[in-house]
Amino acid sequence: MRNLLLFILVVIVVWWARRALQKLRAPGRGNGPAREQVPERMLACDHCGVLVPESEGVREGDAFFCSEAHRQLGARRP
């Protein structure tokens, strides 16, 4: 039982130390250049008009669709 408690204590200390080191290495504290997160472009589906992140959509030529099913249905005409 004593060994189990000692093991749990060691795991907690290692977790705490790792978390403290990650906070020290956080960008913006002078340890290196801070990474800028660029927002992803949102595009409207040419079939239904839903806004979808560009990386999650499907392209066919100049047309953009939210899913493969809408690509197969094609663009709606106004």
Jmol script that loads the backbone (N, CA, C; Angstrom):
load data "model"
ATOM      1  N   MET A   1       0.826  -1.186   0.000  1.00  0.00           N
ATOM      2  CA  MET A   1       0.000   0.000   0.000  1.00  0.00           C
ATOM      3  C   MET A   1       0.874   1.256   0.000  1.00  0.00           C
ATOM      4  N   ARG A   2       1.960   1.200   0.773  1.00  0.00           N
ATOM      5  CA  ARG A   2       2.862   2.343   0.842  1.00  0.00           C
ATOM      6  C   ARG A   2       3.501   2.607  -0.518  1.00  0.00           C
ATOM      7  N   ASN A   3       3.846   1.526  -1.225  1.00  0.00           N
ATOM      8  CA  ASN A   3       4.461   1.687  -2.551  1.00  0.00           C
ATOM      9  C   ASN A   3       3.491   2.310  -3.547  1.00  0.00           C
ATOM     10  N   LEU A   4       2.234   1.957  -3.464  1.00  0.00           N
ATOM     11  CA  LEU A   4       1.227   2.524  -4.346  1.00  0.00           C
ATOM     12  C   LEU A   4       1.084   4.027  -4.109  1.00  0.00           C
ATOM     13  N   LEU A   5       1.025   4.435  -2.857  1.00  0.00           N
ATOM     14  CA  LEU A   5       0.928   5.861  -2.536  1.00  0.00           C
ATOM     15  C   LEU A   5       2.166   6.617  -2.997  1.00  0.00           C
ATOM     16  N   LEU A   6       3.324   6.013  -2.840  1.00  0.00           N
ATOM     17  CA  LEU A   6       4.574   6.629  -3.290  1.00  0.00           C
ATOM     18  C   LEU A   6       4.569   6.771  -4.812  1.00  0.00           C
ATOM     19  N   PHE A   7       4.109   5.757  -5.509  1.00  0.00           N
ATOM     20  CA  PHE A   7       4.027   5.809  -6.971  1.00  0.00           C
ATOM     21  C   PHE A   7       3.088   6.923  -7.426  1.00  0.00           C
ATOM     22  N   ILE A   8       1.926   7.042  -6.799  1.00  0.00           N
ATOM     23  CA  ILE A   8       0.961   8.098  -7.146  1.00  0.00           C
ATOM     24  C   ILE A   8       1.568   9.469  -6.893  1.00  0.00           C
ATOM     25  N   LEU A   9       2.274   9.626  -5.814  1.00  0.00           N
ATOM     26  CA  LEU A   9       2.934  10.891  -5.494  1.00  0.00           C
ATOM     27  C   LEU A   9       3.973  11.246  -6.556  1.00  0.00           C
ATOM     28  N   VAL A  10       4.751  10.275  -6.984  1.00  0.00           N
ATOM     29  CA  VAL A  10       5.775  10.516  -8.012  1.00  0.00           C
ATOM     30  C   VAL A  10       5.108  10.931  -9.325  1.00  0.00           C
ATOM     31  N   VAL A  11       4.015  10.275  -9.693  1.00  0.00           N
ATOM     32  CA  VAL A  11       3.302  10.630 -10.920  1.00  0.00           C
ATOM     33  C   VAL A  11       2.785  12.061 -10.846  1.00  0.00           C
ATOM     34  N   ILE A  12       2.238  12.451  -9.731  1.00  0.00           N
ATOM     35  CA  ILE A  12       1.725  13.818  -9.564  1.00  0.00           C
ATOM     36  C   ILE A  12       2.849  14.835  -9.658  1.00  0.00           C
ATOM     37  N   VAL A  13       3.996  14.567  -9.054  1.00  0.00           N
ATOM     38  CA  VAL A  13       5.128  15.491  -9.103  1.00  0.00           C
ATOM     39  C   VAL A  13       5.651  15.625 -10.532  1.00  0.00           C
ATOM     40  N   VAL A  14       5.751  14.519 -11.245  1.00  0.00           N
ATOM     41  CA  VAL A  14       6.223  14.574 -12.633  1.00  0.00           C
ATOM     42  C   VAL A  14       5.242  15.360 -13.489  1.00  0.00           C
ATOM     43  N   TRP A  15       3.945  15.125 -13.302  1.00  0.00           N
ATOM     44  CA  TRP A  15       2.932  15.874 -14.056  1.00  0.00           C
ATOM     45  C   TRP A  15       3.036  17.369 -13.769  1.00  0.00           C
ATOM     46  N   TRP A  16       3.173  17.727 -12.512  1.00  0.00           N
ATOM     47  CA  TRP A  16       3.265  19.130 -12.133  1.00  0.00           C
ATOM     48  C   TRP A  16       4.513  19.774 -12.720  1.00  0.00           C
ATOM     49  N   ALA A  17       5.655  19.080 -12.661  1.00  0.00           N
ATOM     50  CA  ALA A  17       6.906  19.623 -13.191  1.00  0.00           C
ATOM     51  C   ALA A  17       6.822  19.814 -14.707  1.00  0.00           C
ATOM     52  N   ARG A  18       6.241  18.859 -15.402  1.00  0.00           N
ATOM     53  CA  ARG A  18       6.105  18.964 -16.858  1.00  0.00           C
ATOM     54  C   ARG A  18       5.221  20.141 -17.232  1.00  0.00           C
ATOM     55  N   ARG A  19       4.154  20.316 -16.506  1.00  0.00           N
ATOM     56  CA  ARG A  19       3.249  21.434 -16.769  1.00  0.00           C
ATOM     57  C   ARG A  19       3.940  22.776 -16.504  1.00  0.00           C
ATOM     58  N   ALA A  20       4.734  22.843 -15.437  1.00  0.00           N
ATOM     59  CA  ALA A  20       5.456  24.075 -15.117  1.00  0.00           C
ATOM     60  C   ALA A  20       6.476  24.397 -16.213  1.00  0.00           C
ATOM     61  N   LEU A  21       7.157  23.380 -16.747  1.00  0.00           N
ATOM     62  CA  LEU A  21       8.122  23.610 -17.820  1.00  0.00           C
ATOM     63  C   LEU A  21       7.439  24.073 -19.095  1.00  0.00           C
ATOM     64  N   GLN A  22       6.278  23.560 -19.391  1.00  0.00           N
ATOM     65  CA  GLN A  22       5.547  23.984 -20.581  1.00  0.00           C
ATOM     66  C   GLN A  22       5.132  25.447 -20.468  1.00  0.00           C
ATOM     67  N   LYS A  23       4.755  25.886 -19.289  1.00  0.00           N
ATOM     68  CA  LYS A  23       4.384  27.285 -19.098  1.00  0.00           C
ATOM     69  C   LYS A  23       5.589  28.197 -19.288  1.00  0.00           C
ATOM     70  N   LEU A  24       6.771  27.744 -18.871  1.00  0.00           N
ATOM     71  CA  LEU A  24       7.980  28.553 -19.041  1.00  0.00           C
ATOM     72  C   LEU A  24       8.361  28.688 -20.509  1.00  0.00           C
ATOM     73  N   ARG A  25       8.067  27.671 -21.295  1.00  0.00           N
ATOM     74  CA  ARG A  25       8.411  27.690 -22.719  1.00  0.00           C
ATOM     75  C   ARG A  25       7.335  28.328 -23.577  1.00  0.00           C
ATOM     76  N   ALA A  26       6.288  28.838 -22.985  1.00  0.00           N
ATOM     77  CA  ALA A  26       5.179  29.413 -23.749  1.00  0.00           C
ATOM     78  C   ALA A  26       5.674  30.584 -24.590  1.00  0.00           C
ATOM     79  N   PRO A  27       5.179  30.712 -25.837  1.00  0.00           N
ATOM     80  CA  PRO A  27       5.596  31.822 -26.691  1.00  0.00           C
ATOM     81  C   PRO A  27       5.158  33.158 -26.102  1.00  0.00           C
ATOM     82  N   GLY A  28       5.936  34.189 -26.435  1.00  0.00           N
ATOM     83  CA  GLY A  28       5.607  35.516 -25.954  1.00  0.00           C
ATOM     84  C   GLY A  28       6.289  35.869 -24.643  1.00  0.00           C
ATOM     85  N   ARG A  29       7.126  35.000 -24.122  1.00  0.00           N
ATOM     86  CA  ARG A  29       7.832  35.295 -22.877  1.00  0.00           C
ATOM     87  C   ARG A  29       9.315  35.533 -23.129  1.00  0.00           C
ATOM     88  N   GLY A  30       9.666  35.824 -24.376  1.00  0.00           N
ATOM     89  CA  GLY A  30      11.054  36.112 -24.687  1.00  0.00           C
ATOM     90  C   GLY A  30      11.885  34.882 -24.990  1.00  0.00           C
ATOM     91  N   ASN A  31      11.277  33.716 -25.069  1.00  0.00           N
ATOM     92  CA  ASN A  31      12.025  32.491 -25.351  1.00  0.00           C
ATOM     93  C   ASN A  31      12.071  32.172 -26.831  1.00  0.00           C
ATOM     94  N   GLY A  32      11.527  33.022 -27.653  1.00  0.00           N
ATOM     95  CA  GLY A  32      11.510  32.782 -29.084  1.00  0.00           C
ATOM     96  C   GLY A  32      10.353  33.529 -29.712  1.00  0.00           C
ATOM     97  N   PRO A  33      10.297  33.506 -31.016  1.00  0.00           N
ATOM     98  CA  PRO A  33       9.218  34.240 -31.684  1.00  0.00           C
ATOM     99  C   PRO A  33       7.862  33.592 -31.439  1.00  0.00           C
ATOM    100  N   ALA A  34       6.884  34.418 -31.195  1.00  0.00           N
ATOM    101  CA  ALA A  34       5.525  33.917 -30.987  1.00  0.00           C
ATOM    102  C   ALA A  34       4.929  33.555 -32.336  1.00  0.00           C
ATOM    103  N   ARG A  35       4.253  32.427 -32.390  1.00  0.00           N
ATOM    104  CA  ARG A  35       3.613  32.006 -33.631  1.00  0.00           C
ATOM    105  C   ARG A  35       2.278  32.704 -33.771  1.00  0.00           C
ATOM    106  N   GLU A  36       2.052  33.251 -34.950  1.00  0.00           N
ATOM    107  CA  GLU A  36       0.757  33.863 -35.206  1.00  0.00           C
ATOM    108  C   GLU A  36      -0.151  32.816 -35.808  1.00  0.00           C
ATOM    109  N   GLN A  37      -1.344  32.718 -35.281  1.00  0.00           N
ATOM    110  CA  GLN A  37      -2.314  31.805 -35.849  1.00  0.00           C
ATOM    111  C   GLN A  37      -3.164  32.570 -36.836  1.00  0.00           C
ATOM    112  N   VAL A  38      -3.092  32.145 -38.082  1.00  0.00           N
ATOM    113  CA  VAL A  38      -3.853  32.793 -39.135  1.00  0.00           C
ATOM    114  C   VAL A  38      -5.199  32.090 -39.244  1.00  0.00           C
ATOM    115  N   PRO A  39      -6.297  32.845 -39.170  1.00  0.00           N
ATOM    116  CA  PRO A  39      -7.602  32.209 -39.275  1.00  0.00           C
ATOM    117  C   PRO A  39      -7.804  31.621 -40.668  1.00  0.00           C
ATOM    118  N   GLU A  40      -8.493  30.492 -40.704  1.00  0.00           N
ATOM    119  CA  GLU A  40      -8.742  29.833 -41.971  1.00  0.00           C
ATOM    120  C   GLU A  40      -9.905  30.507 -42.695  1.00  0.00           C
ATOM    121  N   ARG A  41      -9.794  30.562 -43.984  1.00  0.00           N
ATOM    122  CA  ARG A  41     -10.812  31.205 -44.805  1.00  0.00           C
ATOM    123  C   ARG A  41     -12.077  30.342 -44.850  1.00  0.00           C
ATOM    124  N   MET A  42     -13.227  30.996 -44.695  1.00  0.00           N
ATOM    125  CA  MET A  42     -14.527  30.314 -44.751  1.00  0.00           C
ATOM    126  C   MET A  42     -15.154  30.625 -46.109  1.00  0.00           C
ATOM    127  N   LEU A  43     -15.623  29.568 -46.775  1.00  0.00           N
ATOM    128  CA  LEU A  43     -16.244  29.739 -48.083  1.00  0.00           C
ATOM    129  C   LEU A  43     -17.669  29.202 -48.054  1.00  0.00           C
ATOM    130  N   ALA A  44     -18.531  29.803 -48.862  1.00  0.00           N
ATOM    131  CA  ALA A  44     -19.928  29.368 -48.942  1.00  0.00           C
ATOM    132  C   ALA A  44     -20.052  28.245 -49.959  1.00  0.00           C
ATOM    133  N   CYS A  45     -20.823  27.244 -49.592  1.00  0.00           N
ATOM    134  CA  CYS A  45     -21.112  26.134 -50.499  1.00  0.00           C
ATOM    135  C   CYS A  45     -21.937  26.672 -51.668  1.00  0.00           C
ATOM    136  N   ASP A  46     -21.568  26.303 -52.897  1.00  0.00           N
ATOM    137  CA  ASP A  46     -22.296  26.776 -54.078  1.00  0.00           C
ATOM    138  C   ASP A  46     -23.652  26.094 -54.235  1.00  0.00           C
ATOM    139  N   HIS A  47     -23.918  25.075 -53.437  1.00  0.00           N
ATOM    140  CA  HIS A  47     -25.223  24.404 -53.512  1.00  0.00           C
ATOM    141  C   HIS A  47     -26.185  24.916 -52.435  1.00  0.00           C
ATOM    142  N   CYS A  48     -25.724  24.911 -51.177  1.00  0.00           N
ATOM    143  CA  CYS A  48     -26.636  25.260 -50.075  1.00  0.00           C
ATOM    144  C   CYS A  48     -26.311  26.589 -49.398  1.00  0.00           C
ATOM    145  N   GLY A  49     -25.111  27.119 -49.623  1.00  0.00           N
ATOM    146  CA  GLY A  49     -24.750  28.412 -49.041  1.00  0.00           C
ATOM    147  C   GLY A  49     -24.152  28.356 -47.654  1.00  0.00           C
ATOM    148  N   VAL A  50     -23.983  27.165 -47.084  1.00  0.00           N
ATOM    149  CA  VAL A  50     -23.414  27.022 -45.747  1.00  0.00           C
ATOM    150  C   VAL A  50     -21.936  27.407 -45.785  1.00  0.00           C
ATOM    151  N   LEU A  51     -21.479  28.142 -44.782  1.00  0.00           N
ATOM    152  CA  LEU A  51     -20.064  28.510 -44.690  1.00  0.00           C
ATOM    153  C   LEU A  51     -19.276  27.347 -44.108  1.00  0.00           C
ATOM    154  N   VAL A  52     -18.181  26.986 -44.783  1.00  0.00           N
ATOM    155  CA  VAL A  52     -17.365  25.838 -44.406  1.00  0.00           C
ATOM    156  C   VAL A  52     -15.903  26.255 -44.464  1.00  0.00           C
ATOM    157  N   PRO A  53     -15.054  25.782 -43.527  1.00  0.00           N
ATOM    158  CA  PRO A  53     -13.621  26.056 -43.644  1.00  0.00           C
ATOM    159  C   PRO A  53     -13.102  25.498 -44.977  1.00  0.00           C
ATOM    160  N   GLU A  54     -12.230  26.244 -45.606  1.00  0.00           N
ATOM    161  CA  GLU A  54     -11.741  25.870 -46.934  1.00  0.00           C
ATOM    162  C   GLU A  54     -11.121  24.472 -46.962  1.00  0.00           C
ATOM    163  N   SER A  55     -10.437  24.088 -45.889  1.00  0.00           N
ATOM    164  CA  SER A  55      -9.770  22.786 -45.861  1.00  0.00           C
ATOM    165  C   SER A  55     -10.749  21.622 -45.743  1.00  0.00           C
ATOM    166  N   GLU A  56     -11.979  21.871 -45.321  1.00  0.00           N
ATOM    167  CA  GLU A  56     -12.957  20.800 -45.129  1.00  0.00           C
ATOM    168  C   GLU A  56     -13.917  20.654 -46.309  1.00  0.00           C
ATOM    169  N   GLY A  57     -13.863  21.578 -47.238  1.00  0.00           N
ATOM    170  CA  GLY A  57     -14.775  21.544 -48.373  1.00  0.00           C
ATOM    171  C   GLY A  57     -14.216  20.759 -49.541  1.00  0.00           C
ATOM    172  N   VAL A  58     -15.006  20.713 -50.623  1.00  0.00           N
ATOM    173  CA  VAL A  58     -14.652  19.989 -51.846  1.00  0.00           C
ATOM    174  C   VAL A  58     -14.720  20.978 -53.001  1.00  0.00           C
ATOM    175  N   ARG A  59     -13.706  20.965 -53.848  1.00  0.00           N
ATOM    176  CA  ARG A  59     -13.668  21.861 -55.008  1.00  0.00           C
ATOM    177  C   ARG A  59     -13.883  21.080 -56.289  1.00  0.00           C
ATOM    178  N   GLU A  60     -14.537  21.751 -57.215  1.00  0.00           N
ATOM    179  CA  GLU A  60     -14.655  21.233 -58.582  1.00  0.00           C
ATOM    180  C   GLU A  60     -14.525  22.436 -59.500  1.00  0.00           C
ATOM    181  N   GLY A  61     -13.356  22.598 -60.061  1.00  0.00           N
ATOM    182  CA  GLY A  61     -13.086  23.780 -60.870  1.00  0.00           C
ATOM    183  C   GLY A  61     -13.088  25.006 -59.971  1.00  0.00           C
ATOM    184  N   ASP A  62     -13.904  25.991 -60.342  1.00  0.00           N
ATOM    185  CA  ASP A  62     -14.018  27.210 -59.532  1.00  0.00           C
ATOM    186  C   ASP A  62     -15.089  27.090 -58.458  1.00  0.00           C
ATOM    187  N   ALA A  63     -15.892  26.049 -58.511  1.00  0.00           N
ATOM    188  CA  ALA A  63     -16.990  25.870 -57.551  1.00  0.00           C
ATOM    189  C   ALA A  63     -16.473  25.247 -56.256  1.00  0.00           C
ATOM    190  N   PHE A  64     -17.114  25.624 -55.137  1.00  0.00           N
ATOM    191  CA  PHE A  64     -16.757  25.106 -53.817  1.00  0.00           C
ATOM    192  C   PHE A  64     -18.010  24.529 -53.182  1.00  0.00           C
ATOM    193  N   PHE A  65     -17.868  23.323 -52.598  1.00  0.00           N
ATOM    194  CA  PHE A  65     -19.014  22.651 -51.986  1.00  0.00           C
ATOM    195  C   PHE A  65     -18.662  22.199 -50.574  1.00  0.00           C
ATOM    196  N   CYS A  66     -19.686  22.070 -49.739  1.00  0.00           N
ATOM    197  CA  CYS A  66     -19.467  21.675 -48.348  1.00  0.00           C
ATOM    198  C   CYS A  66     -19.264  20.170 -48.203  1.00  0.00           C
ATOM    199  N   SER A  67     -19.703  19.386 -49.187  1.00  0.00           N
ATOM    200  CA  SER A  67     -19.573  17.931 -49.100  1.00  0.00           C
ATOM    201  C   SER A  67     -19.533  17.329 -50.505  1.00  0.00           C
ATOM    202  N   GLU A  68     -19.146  16.069 -50.550  1.00  0.00           N
ATOM    203  CA  GLU A  68     -19.110  15.352 -51.819  1.00  0.00           C
ATOM    204  C   GLU A  68     -20.516  15.210 -52.408  1.00  0.00           C
ATOM    205  N   ALA A  69     -21.513  15.027 -51.554  1.00  0.00           N
ATOM    206  CA  ALA A  69     -22.893  14.898 -52.030  1.00  0.00           C
ATOM    207  C   ALA A  69     -23.349  16.176 -52.733  1.00  0.00           C
ATOM    208  N   HIS A  70     -23.014  17.331 -52.180  1.00  0.00           N
ATOM    209  CA  HIS A  70     -23.412  18.587 -52.809  1.00  0.00           C
ATOM    210  C   HIS A  70     -22.597  18.847 -54.075  1.00  0.00           C
ATOM    211  N   ARG A  71     -21.375  18.346 -54.123  1.00  0.00           N
ATOM    212  CA  ARG A  71     -20.598  18.468 -55.346  1.00  0.00           C
ATOM    213  C   ARG A  71     -21.260  17.681 -56.472  1.00  0.00           C
ATOM    214  N   GLN A  72     -21.757  16.501 -56.145  1.00  0.00           N
ATOM    215  CA  GLN A  72     -22.432  15.678 -57.155  1.00  0.00           C
ATOM    216  C   GLN A  72     -23.750  16.298 -57.602  1.00  0.00           C
ATOM    217  N   LEU A  73     -24.437  16.983 -56.695  1.00  0.00           N
ATOM    218  CA  LEU A  73     -25.692  17.654 -57.064  1.00  0.00           C
ATOM    219  C   LEU A  73     -25.430  18.901 -57.902  1.00  0.00           C
ATOM    220  N   GLY A  74     -24.285  19.516 -57.723  1.00  0.00           N
ATOM    221  CA  GLY A  74     -23.917  20.691 -58.506  1.00  0.00           C
ATOM    222  C   GLY A  74     -24.395  21.976 -57.862  1.00  0.00           C
ATOM    223  N   ALA A  75     -23.969  23.075 -58.478  1.00  0.00           N
ATOM    224  CA  ALA A  75     -24.298  24.405 -57.963  1.00  0.00           C
ATOM    225  C   ALA A  75     -25.756  24.724 -58.281  1.00  0.00           C
ATOM    226  N   ARG A  76     -26.409  25.390 -57.354  1.00  0.00           N
ATOM    227  CA  ARG A  76     -27.786  25.843 -57.581  1.00  0.00           C
ATOM    228  C   ARG A  76     -27.744  27.064 -58.451  1.00  0.00           C
ATOM    229  N   ARG A  77     -28.721  27.188 -59.290  1.00  0.00           N
ATOM    230  CA  ARG A  77     -28.801  28.343 -60.157  1.00  0.00           C
ATOM    231  C   ARG A  77     -29.677  29.403 -59.475  1.00  0.00           C
ATOM    232  N   PRO A  78     -29.267  30.660 -59.540  1.00  0.00           N
ATOM    233  CA  PRO A  78     -30.052  31.719 -58.859  1.00  0.00           C
ATOM    234  C   PRO A  78     -31.414  31.941 -59.445  1.00  0.00           C
TER     235      PRO A  78
END
end "model"
wireframe off; spacefill off
backbone 0.3
color backbone group
